[in-house]
């Protein structure tokens, strides 16, 4: 029953994102949608860097601190990383806006891109990510999912609808501003819920810093998170820079987005397992049982989801944009590949959160190098088709590598 409730929340949020992307595709067209997605991906990747792995570290440390009632360490962790992240974010945001102003001031508009402006998203994105992870680490998985997966896309969709009602059209900069508004409102709600969920008076409690211990775990997790996010956007960036057809960026981003409903199932699993793995890391049999049961559930729901997408591919693609129907066969390829890759990637959180963050980061670093070399080459020769093969192939290699490593260091496997 709990799985069904969480899945309902995640699917409702994904539906809101579906509708929001439908409006954006209709108003920005495929080339404008591509520019918007590139800009947001840049801001998202930088926010991953700026939070320094603290979101993943929350699920490593907070559950243990809660069990041991170490309130000072909980406050110290939250205060330290929020303060450090916000300082970095605001400096980067101001620098990015200054670059945008400089280029416009000296009539270098050809070098101006929405990505400079989108950097105003990084402070909100960073805090949004940390607070969402904090609620999850505090075992408030429903509150975490309601805010991060449902409230934000609903507010973004509402903002788009209201804007179009009064202005008829929307451009990429206005869409970024609306996304910022939805993030700020969500962060406000997350902050209130976090303070209510913390089992002590946050403001009166003294803090205790364990910076060296936190960094030793968070830095490897940062490398893993950075690699995972970079692998997810390098195709879009490479298409933007290396492919002459601007519509291909929007088409590719839509194909990946539509098929990413399969990753929603993976996210649902992640909400349940993230705050528990570290508490049973010393019990290999319990970890194996937990891994196997979650893998079986993920396989079942992914096959079901993929079947629906494949059967209704033409209708779904045409609903977003008539030009998308031409990519139906490649959509099948991405859907099947994503189904397999999501199952393989389940090894990653079990590896990272059970004490082997460095092993996971080593794999991620190598995947980062591979994707940086392979993807631009594939796109240079084969365009959008090369991007799709690169996407599925690199994700497969990454997931398989995680699975083999988990078997090697923990003796835990899918079968």
C-alpha positions in Angstrom: 0.0 0.0 0.0 2.8 2.4 0.9 4.4 1.7 -2.5 1.2 2.5 -4.3 0.7 5.8 -2.4 4.3 6.9 -3.2 4.0 5.9 -6.9 0.7 7.8 -7.1 2.5 11.0 -5.9 5.4 10.5 -8.3 3.1 9.8 -11.3 0.9 12.8 -10.5 4.0 15.0 -10.5 5.3 13.5 -13.7 1.8 14.1 -15.3 2.1 17.7 -14.3 5.6 17.8 -16.0 4.1 16.1 -19.1 1.5 18.8 -19.4 4.0 21.6 -18.7 6.3 20.3 -21.5 3.3 20.1 -23.8 2.6 23.8 -23.3 6.3 24.7 -23.7 6.6 22.6 -26.8 3.6 24.3 -28.3 4.7 27.8 -27.5 8.5 27.5 -27.8 8.5 24.9 -30.6 11.2 22.3 -30.6 14.1 24.6 -31.1 13.0 26.9 -28.3 12.3 24.0 -26.0 15.8 22.7 -26.7 17.3 26.0 -25.6 15.2 26.0 -22.4 16.2 22.5 -21.5 19.9 23.2 -22.2 19.7 26.3 -19.9 17.9 24.4 -17.1 20.4 21.5 -17.4 23.3 23.9 -17.0 21.8 25.4 -13.9 21.0 21.9 -12.5 24.5 20.6 -13.1 26.0 23.6 -11.4 23.6 23.2 -8.4 24.8 19.6 -8.1 28.4 20.9 -7.9 27.6 23.6 -5.5 25.9 21.4 -2.9 29.1 19.4 -2.7 27.5 16.0 -2.3 25.6 17.1 0.8 22.3 15.8 -0.4 23.6 12.2 -0.7 25.5 12.6 2.5 22.3 13.4 4.4 21.1 9.9 3.8 24.4 8.6 5.0 24.7 10.5 8.3 21.2 11.8 9.4 19.6 8.4 9.9 22.4 7.3 12.2 22.4 10.7 14.1 18.6 10.3 14.6 19.1 6.8 16.1 21.8 8.0 18.4 19.9 11.3 19.2 22.9 13.4 18.1 21.0 16.6 17.6 24.1 18.8 17.6 25.5 17.0 14.6 22.3 17.2 12.7 22.1 20.9 13.2 25.8 21.3 12.4 25.5 19.3 9.1 22.5 21.3 7.9 23.8 24.7 8.9 27.3 24.1 7.5 26.2 22.9 4.0 23.3 25.3 3.6 25.6 28.3 4.4 28.4 27.1 2.2 26.1 26.2 -0.7 24.3 29.5 -0.7 27.5 31.5 -0.7 28.9 29.6 -3.7 25.5 29.8 -5.5 25.0 33.5 -5.1 28.6 34.3 -6.2 28.2 32.1 -9.3 24.8 33.6 -10.1 26.1 37.2 -9.9 29.1 36.3 -12.1 26.8 34.6 -14.7 24.5 37.7 -14.9 27.5 39.9 -15.2 28.8 37.9 -18.2 25.3 38.2 -19.8 25.3 42.0 -19.2 28.9 42.3 -20.6 28.1 40.4 -23.8 25.0 42.5 -24.4 26.7 45.8 -23.5 29.4 45.2 -26.1 27.0 43.9 -28.7 28.2 40.3 -28.6 24.7 38.9 -28.7 25.8 35.8 -30.7 27.6 34.6 -27.6 24.6 35.2 -25.3 22.7 32.1 -24.3 19.8 31.4 -21.9 22.1 29.4 -19.7 23.7 32.6 -18.3 20.3 33.8 -17.2 19.3 30.4 -15.9 22.1 30.5 -13.3 19.7 32.5 -11.2 18.0 29.1 -10.6 21.1 27.6 -8.8 20.5 28.9 -5.2 16.9 27.8 -5.3 17.7 24.5 -7.0 20.4 23.8 -4.4 18.3 24.5 -1.4 15.4 22.6 -3.0 17.6 19.6 -3.4 19.1 19.7 0.1 15.8 20.2 1.9 14.1 17.4 -0.2 17.0 15.1 0.8 16.7 16.2 4.4 13.0 15.3 4.6 13.9 11.9 3.1 16.7 11.3 5.6 14.4 12.2 8.4 12.2 9.3 7.2 9.6 11.8 5.9 9.5 10.2 2.5 5.9 11.3 1.7 6.6 14.9 2.6 9.8 14.8 0.6 8.0 13.3 -2.5 5.0 15.6 -2.2 7.2 18.7 -2.3 10.0 17.7 -4.7 8.1 15.5 -7.1 4.6 17.0 -7.0 4.4 20.5 -5.7 7.2 22.0 -7.8 5.9 20.8 -11.2 2.3 21.7 -10.2 3.4 25.2 -9.4 5.4 25.5 -12.6 2.5 24.3 -14.6 0.1 26.7 -12.9 2.6 29.5 -13.6 2.7 28.6 -17.3 -1.0 28.5 -17.6 -1.5 31.8 -15.9 1.2 33.4 -18.0 -0.2 32.2 -21.2 -3.7 33.2 -20.2 -2.7 36.8 -19.8 0.2 37.1 -22.4 -0.7 34.5 -25.1 3.0 33.6 -25.7 6.0 32.7 -23.6 9.7 32.7 -24.3 12.6 30.8 -22.8 13.6 33.6 -20.3 10.0 33.9 -19.0 9.8 30.1 -18.6 13.0 30.2 -16.5 11.6 33.0 -14.3 8.4 30.9 -13.8 10.5 27.9 -12.9 12.4 30.0 -10.3 9.1 31.2 -8.8 7.9 27.6 -8.4 11.2 26.6 -6.8 11.1 29.5 -4.3 7.5 28.6 -3.3 8.4 25.0 -2.9 11.5 25.8 -0.8 9.3 27.9 1.5 7.1 24.9 2.1 10.0 22.5 2.4 11.6 24.8 5.0 8.5 24.8 7.2 8.1 21.0 6.9 11.7 20.4 7.7 11.6 22.5 10.9 8.4 20.7 11.9 10.0 17.3 11.2 13.3 17.9 13.2 12.8 16.3 16.6 14.4 19.2 18.5 14.4 23.0 18.6 16.7 23.8 15.7 17.4 27.4 16.5 18.2 26.9 20.2 20.2 23.8 19.8 24.0 24.1 19.7 25.8 22.8 16.7 28.7 20.3 16.3 30.8 20.2 13.2 32.4 17.0 11.9 33.6 18.5 8.6 36.4 16.1 7.9 34.1 13.1 8.4 31.4 14.6 6.3 33.7 15.6 3.4 35.3 12.1 3.3 31.9 10.7 2.4 30.3 13.7 0.5 33.2 14.4 -1.9 33.0 10.9 -3.4 29.2 11.2 -3.5 29.6 14.5 -5.3 31.7 12.9 -8.0 29.1 10.2 -8.4 26.2 12.7 -8.5 28.1 14.9 -10.9 28.9 12.1 -13.2 25.3 10.8 -13.2 23.9 14.2 -14.0 26.6 15.0 -16.6 25.9 11.7 -18.4 22.2 12.7 -18.5 22.8 16.1 -20.2 26.0 15.7 -22.3 23.9 14.5 -25.3 21.8 17.7 -25.2 24.8 19.9 -24.8 26.7 18.1 -27.6 23.6 18.4 -29.9 23.4 22.1 -29.1 27.0 22.7 -30.0 27.8 20.2 -32.7 24.5 19.6 -34.6 23.3 22.1 -37.1 19.6 21.2 -36.8 18.4 23.1 -33.7 15.1 21.2 -33.6 17.0 18.0 -32.8 17.8 19.3 -29.3 14.1 19.7 -28.5 13.2 16.4 -30.2 15.9 14.5 -28.2 15.0 16.2 -24.9 11.3 15.2 -25.4 12.2 11.6 -26.3 14.3 11.3 -23.1 11.7 13.1 -21.0 8.8 10.9 -22.1 10.7 7.7 -21.5 11.9 9.0 -18.2 8.6 8.0 -16.6 10.4 4.7 -16.2 12.9 6.5 -14.0 10.0 7.5 -11.8 9.7 3.9 -10.7 13.4 3.9 -9.9 12.9 7.1 -7.9 10.0 5.5 -5.9 12.3 2.7 -4.9 15.0 5.3 -4.0 12.7 7.1 -1.6 12.1 3.9 0.4 15.7 2.5 0.5 17.9 5.6 0.8 17.4 6.3 4.5 17.6 2.6 5.5 20.6 1.2 3.7 23.2 2.8 6.1 21.4 1.3 9.1 21.8 -2.3 7.9 25.1 -1.9 6.1 26.8 -4.5 8.5 24.3 -7.2 7.7 25.1 -8.6 4.3 22.2 -11.1 4.3 19.7 -8.3 5.1 21.2 -6.1 2.4 21.0 -9.0 -0.2 17.3 -9.6 0.7 16.5 -5.9 0.6 18.3 -5.5 -2.8 16.7 -8.6 -4.4 13.1 -7.7 -3.3 13.4 -4.1 -4.5 15.0 -5.2 -7.8 12.1 -7.6 -8.4 9.5 -5.0 -7.7 11.3 -2.5 -10.0 11.6 -5.0 -12.8 7.9 -5.8 -12.7 6.7 -2.2 -12.7 9.2 -1.1 -15.3 8.1 -3.8 -17.7 4.5 -2.8 -17.2 5.3 0.9 -17.7 7.4 0.2 -20.8 4.6 -1.9 -22.4 2.2 1.0 -22.0 4.6 3.4 -23.6 5.4 1.1 -26.5 1.8 0.3 -27.3 0.7 4.0 -27.2 3.9 5.4 -28.7 2.4 7.1 -31.7 -0.4 8.8 -29.7 2.0 10.0 -27.0 4.6 11.4 -29.4 2.0 13.1 -31.6 0.3 14.7 -28.6 3.5 16.5 -27.7 4.4 17.6 -31.3 3.4 16.3 -34.7 7.1 16.2 -35.8 7.9 13.7 -33.0 6.0 10.8 -34.7 9.0 10.3 -37.0 11.1 9.2 -34.1 8.8 6.4 -33.0 11.3 3.5 -33.6 14.0 5.4 -31.7 11.5 5.9 -28.9 11.1 2.1 -28.7 14.9 1.8 -28.4 15.2 4.4 -25.6 12.2 2.9 -23.7 13.6 -0.7 -23.7 17.1 0.6 -22.9 15.9 2.7 -20.0 14.0 -0.3 -18.6 17.2 -2.3 -18.5 19.4 0.5 -17.3 17.1 1.5 -14.4 17.3 -2.0 -13.0 21.1 -2.1 -13.3 21.5 1.3 -11.6 19.7 0.1 -8.5 23.2 -1.2 -7.5 24.4 2.4 -7.1 22.6 3.5 -3.9 23.4 0.1 -2.3 27.1 0.7 -3.1 27.3 4.4 -2.1 25.2 4.3 1.1 26.6 1.0 2.5 30.1 2.4 3.0 31.6 2.2 -0.5 31.1 5.7 -1.8 34.7 5.9 -3.0 34.3 2.8 -5.2 31.1 4.3 -6.7 32.8 7.6 -7.3 35.7 5.8 -9.0 33.3 4.2 -11.4 31.4 7.4 -12.0 34.6 9.3 -12.7 35.6 6.8 -15.4 32.1 6.9 -16.9 32.4 10.7 -17.0 35.6 10.5 -19.0 34.1 7.9 -21.4 30.9 9.9 -22.0 32.9 13.1 -22.5 34.9 11.5 -25.3 32.3 9.1 -26.9 29.2 11.3 -27.0 30.6 14.3 -29.0 32.2 11.9 -31.5 28.9 9.9 -31.9 26.9 13.1 -32.4 29.5 14.6 -34.8 29.1 11.6 -37.1 25.5 10.5 -36.6 23.6 13.4 -35.1 20.5 12.8 -33.1 20.7 9.0 -33.7 24.3 9.0 -32.3 23.0 10.8 -29.2 20.3 8.2 -28.6 22.7 5.3 -29.0 25.3 7.1 -26.7 22.6 7.8 -24.1 21.4 4.2 -23.8 24.9 2.6 -24.2 26.7 4.7 -21.6 23.9 4.3 -19.1 24.1 0.5 -19.6 27.8 0.4 -19.1 27.5 2.5 -15.9 24.7 0.3 -14.4 26.5 -2.9 -15.3 29.7 -1.6 -13.7 27.9 -0.6 -10.5 26.3 -4.1 -10.4 29.7 -5.9 -10.8 31.3 -3.7 -8.2 28.5 -4.3 -5.7 29.0 -8.1 -6.2 32.7 -7.8 -5.8 32.9 -5.7 -2.6 29.7 -6.8 -0.8 28.9 -10.1 -2.4 25.4 -8.8 -3.3 23.9 -9.5 -6.7 20.7 -9.4 -8.7 20.6 -13.2 -9.0 
